[in-house]
Amino acid sequence: MISTTVDTVAVYKALGDEIRLGMVRKIAASSEPLASCTVVSSCASLLKLSQPTVSHHFAKLVAAGVLVEEKEGTQKLYRVDYDVLREAGVNVDQLLQV
């Protein structure tokens, strides 16, 4: 049965980009939600991307439901929404293998 709450196409489009897939893997590797500044700075320096470009990728992942964004004070924290991935038919174990 296909869920009407998850936009499967949006999930796969979001994960179809190597940069976004890497970001999801990095966030998933952490047992705690990661602060945007941690991921942005590491992604920006490793991938030689500007902060606005990394923020654009975050926005795509959040809009697709792949990441959940939570505010804590002035920081944004991100965690992977495994339920959305599973509902979209993503093999989470395989996705997270590097």
N, C-alpha and C positions, 0 to 999 in steps of 0.2 A: 504494500500500500504506500502510495506517495503522499508525503506530508504537504499540506498547503501552507504551513507556516515557514518553511525553509525554502529559500530561492536557490535551488540546486545549481542552476546555471551561474548565478552570482558567486557562489562558493567556489565552483571550479575555475571561474575566470580569475578570482582573487588568488587562488593557489597556483594558477597557471604561469605566474610570473616568478622567475628564479629568485628575485630579491625578496618578494613577499613570502615565498615558501621558506627561504632562509630565516626570515624574521619570525615566522610561525615556529619553526624548529627551535630557534634560540629561546623564544618565550616558553615553549613547551618543555624545554630542558630544565627549566627552573621550577622548583616545588612551590614557590611563592609568586604572586603576580609581580611583574617587572615594571619599574618606573620607566616612563617614556624617555627620560633623559639618559638612562642606562642603555636602552636599546638604540636610541637615536645616535648617541655618541659612538657606540661601538660599531653600529652599521655604517655610519657616515665615515668613520676612519678606515674601517676594513674595506668597504666597497668604494671608497672615494666618492661618496654622494653628499650633496648639500643637505642641510637640515630640512629645508622645505620639501625636497624630494622624498626624504624618509618619512616626513609627516604625511605626504600625499599617499604613500604606500600604507601607512597606518590607517588613514581614512578609508581607503578601499577595503581593507581587511575588516574594519569595524562595520562598515556599511553592509558588507556581505554576511555579517554575523559570525565570521571566523574568530574574531577577537572580541572580547568584552572589555570596554573601557570604563574604569571607575575613577572617580576623583577622590583624592585624599589630600585635603588642604589645597595647595597650589599645584600639586603633582597629579599626573594622570598615570594610573596603573593599568597594565594590560595582562590578560590571561586568555588562554585558548578556550573556546567553547566547544568541548568535545562532543556534546550532545548535538549541536548543529552539524558538525562534521559527520557524525554517524548517521543522522537523519538524511544527509545529502548522499549517503552511500560511500563515504570516504573510509578506507581502511586506515584507521588512525595509527595502528602499530606500524604499518608499512610507511605511512607518510612521515612518521617521526624518525625513521631510520636514516642515518646519514650515510 
